[in-house]
Amino acid sequence: MLDAVSSNAVGCPLSSSALASLRAALSSSRTLLYETASYVLADALAFDPQAIDLLVDLSNSQKATERFNAILCLSEKTPQATSLDVITKSLGDRSSKVRIKAADWVLRLGLTPALPALKKALSTEQHSEARRTMEFSLALVRDGYLISPWSDKQVWFTLALSPGCTVSSAVDAALIEQSGAAAVAAQLRASHRGA
């Protein structure tokens, strides 16, 4: 894997041995190994077509671990078409873990073009955690906020500040009724920019 890190540092295509090392690491269920490899492959996706081929291969694997780890490799550096293909396919995966991670990555990447696929997946989702993650990501990417019940007089207002960055706070329900959710979101966003 050191060969892959060295190649990334100078923007060179990955060697076949580096690709094989990354493949092996991304096939592992050991957190430190697959997370390190996912960062290395994420960097290479920006400039190496062979890295994209490896990512696509992992996302098509028979092993849920490899499909899950493929999602972890996606970043803002990944060509959007590649991210969209992997995420769209993963939202319909047979593994709930993969579907949950795909929905989470829609939010993390702010992948607005994936919203139709996310809505479609949500319409048939049976797994409760996957459903919650899909609803959360859909609202935050589509609307920029999510309002959840909190108490008799307050709601829990979650705001997307940027892709992958959210903040939450209790807000008076009366304020939302008076000003509207979009205005409250704008106020909260402004207060966090100044913080």
C-alpha positions in Angstrom: 0.0 0.0 0.0 3.0 2.3 0.5 3.5 2.1 -3.3 -0.1 3.5 -3.7 0.5 6.3 -1.3 3.8 7.3 -3.1 2.0 7.3 -6.4 -0.7 9.5 -5.1 1.7 11.9 -3.6 3.2 12.7 -7.1 -0.1 12.2 -9.0 1.2 9.1 -10.9 -1.1 6.3 -12.0 -1.1 3.3 -9.6 1.0 0.3 -10.4 -0.6 -3.1 -10.7 1.0 -4.1 -7.3 -0.5 -1.0 -5.7 -3.9 -1.7 -7.1 -3.7 -5.3 -5.9 -2.7 -4.1 -2.4 -5.6 -1.7 -2.4 -8.0 -4.4 -3.6 -6.8 -6.7 -0.8 -7.2 -4.0 1.9 -10.6 -2.9 0.6 -11.7 -6.6 0.8 -10.9 -6.7 4.5 -13.3 -6.2 7.4 -10.5 -4.7 9.5 -11.4 -1.1 10.0 -7.9 0.4 10.1 -7.0 -1.4 6.9 -10.0 -0.7 4.8 -10.3 2.9 6.0 -6.7 3.7 5.1 -7.1 2.1 1.7 -10.3 4.0 1.1 -8.5 7.3 1.6 -5.7 6.3 -0.7 -8.1 5.1 -3.5 -10.2 8.2 -3.0 -7.2 10.4 -3.9 -6.3 8.3 -6.9 -9.9 8.5 -8.3 -9.2 12.1 -9.2 -6.5 11.2 -11.8 -6.2 7.5 -12.4 -8.7 5.6 -14.7 -7.4 2.3 -13.2 -8.5 3.5 -9.8 -12.0 4.1 -11.1 -12.0 0.6 -12.7 -11.0 -0.8 -9.2 -13.8 1.2 -7.6 -16.4 0.0 -10.1 -15.2 -3.6 -9.7 -15.5 -3.4 -5.9 -19.0 -1.8 -6.2 -20.1 -4.8 -8.3 -18.6 -7.5 -6.0 -20.5 -10.4 -4.7 -19.2 -9.5 -1.2 -21.1 -6.9 0.8 -17.9 -5.8 2.5 -16.3 -4.8 -0.8 -19.5 -3.0 -2.0 -19.7 -1.1 1.4 -16.0 -0.2 1.2 -16.3 1.0 -2.3 -18.7 3.7 -1.1 -16.1 4.8 1.5 -13.8 5.6 -1.4 -16.1 8.2 -2.8 -15.1 11.8 -2.1 -15.5 15.3 -3.6 -12.5 14.5 -5.8 -14.3 11.5 -7.4 -15.8 12.3 -10.8 -19.5 13.0 -10.1 -20.7 10.5 -12.8 -18.7 7.8 -11.0 -20.1 8.7 -7.6 -23.6 8.8 -9.0 -23.3 5.4 -10.6 -21.9 3.8 -7.4 -24.4 5.5 -5.1 -27.4 4.8 -7.3 -26.6 1.1 -7.6 -25.8 0.9 -3.9 -29.2 2.4 -2.8 -30.8 -0.7 -4.2 -28.3 -3.2 -2.8 -29.4 -6.4 -1.1 -27.4 -5.5 2.0 -29.0 -3.0 4.4 -25.5 -1.9 5.5 -24.6 -1.0 1.9 -28.0 0.9 1.5 -27.4 2.8 4.7 -23.9 3.8 3.8 -25.1 4.9 0.3 -27.8 7.1 1.7 -25.3 8.6 4.2 -22.9 9.3 1.3 -25.6 11.2 -0.6 -25.6 13.6 2.3 -21.8 13.6 2.8 -21.2 14.4 -0.9 -24.2 16.7 -1.3 -25.0 14.5 -4.3 -28.2 16.3 -5.5 -28.4 14.3 -8.7 -28.8 11.1 -6.6 -32.1 12.4 -5.1 -34.4 10.7 -7.6 -32.7 7.3 -6.9 -32.8 8.0 -3.1 -36.6 8.8 -3.3 -37.2 5.6 -5.3 -35.2 3.5 -2.8 -37.0 5.1 0.1 -40.4 4.3 -1.4 -39.7 0.5 -1.1 -37.3 0.4 1.9 -38.3 -2.0 4.6 -35.3 -1.8 7.0 -36.0 0.8 9.7 -32.4 2.1 10.0 -32.0 2.3 6.3 -35.3 4.1 6.0 -34.4 6.7 8.7 -31.0 7.3 7.1 -32.6 7.8 3.7 -35.3 10.2 5.1 -32.6 12.1 6.9 -30.3 12.4 3.8 -33.2 13.2 1.5 -34.5 16.1 3.6 -31.0 17.6 4.2 -29.9 17.4 0.6 -33.2 18.5 -0.9 -34.3 21.1 1.6 -31.2 21.9 3.5 -32.9 21.1 6.9 -35.0 18.5 8.7 -37.5 19.2 11.4 -38.3 16.4 14.0 -40.6 16.4 17.0 -38.8 17.3 20.2 -41.3 18.5 22.9 -44.7 20.2 23.2 -43.3 23.6 22.3 -40.1 22.8 20.5 -38.8 20.9 17.5 -35.4 19.5 16.7 -34.0 21.5 13.8 -31.2 19.9 11.8 -29.5 22.1 9.3 -27.1 21.2 6.5 -24.3 23.8 6.5 -22.3 22.2 3.7 -22.1 18.7 2.2 -21.5 16.3 5.1 -21.7 19.0 7.8 -24.8 19.3 9.9 -25.8 21.0 13.1 -28.9 20.5 15.2 -30.7 22.5 17.9 -34.0 22.8 19.6 -36.2 25.6 18.1 -39.5 27.0 19.3 -42.3 25.5 17.1 -44.0 28.9 17.3 -41.1 30.6 15.6 -41.3 28.1 12.7 -45.1 28.8 12.4 -44.5 32.6 12.4 -41.4 32.9 10.2 -41.5 29.6 8.2 -38.9 26.9 8.2 -36.8 28.4 5.4 -36.4 31.7 7.3 -35.4 29.8 10.4 -32.9 27.8 8.4 -31.5 31.0 7.0 -31.2 32.5 10.5 -29.5 29.4 11.9 -27.1 29.2 8.9 -26.2 32.9 9.4 -25.5 32.4 13.1 -23.2 29.5 12.4 -21.2 31.4 9.8 -20.5 34.1 12.4 -19.5 31.6 15.1 
